Amino acid sequence: VMLYSNKKHDISDLVVKMINIDQKRQQKKDKIAAKKELLKNEGLTDAQKAQTAKKEAIKEKKKNDRLARIKKIEEKRKAKLEERANVRKLLKEKREALRKAQEEAKKEAAIKKSK
């Protein structure tokens, strides 16, 4: 199908090429999906079934280990944040105590000067 009569602006070859590329991608995806489905089929030998089960167990173990590491890191981070919050609270209390002591000292000094 020609979109323009001028050969300079003819994009029909480009469109056909893009359609072919999309079809090839889809065929590849379908082929990969078919292979995965074939691996899960019951037509496997006992050795192949054992091997796929072993691979799945290894994948599951790795996933659980990764999740455990992430949880451990989160717990460490939470502990650090709590520690920082406690330190900030202590520093704030010290600053307040110093400020109050300084204000009282100024008041006492002002009282002594007025007498």
Sequence and secondary structure as in RCSB ss.txt:
>XXXX:A:sequence
VMLYSNKKHDISDLVVKMINIDQKRQQKKDKIAAKKELLKNEGLTDAQKAQTAKKEAIKEKKKNDRLARIKKIEE
KRKAKLEERANVRKLLKEKREALRKAQEEAKKEAAIKKSK
>XXXX:A:secstr
  S SSGGG  HHHHHHHHHHHHHHHHHHHHHHHHHHHHHSTTS HHHHHHHHHHHHHHHHHHHHHHHHHHHHHH
HHHHHHHHHHHHHHHHHHHHHHHHHHHHHHHHHHHHHHH 
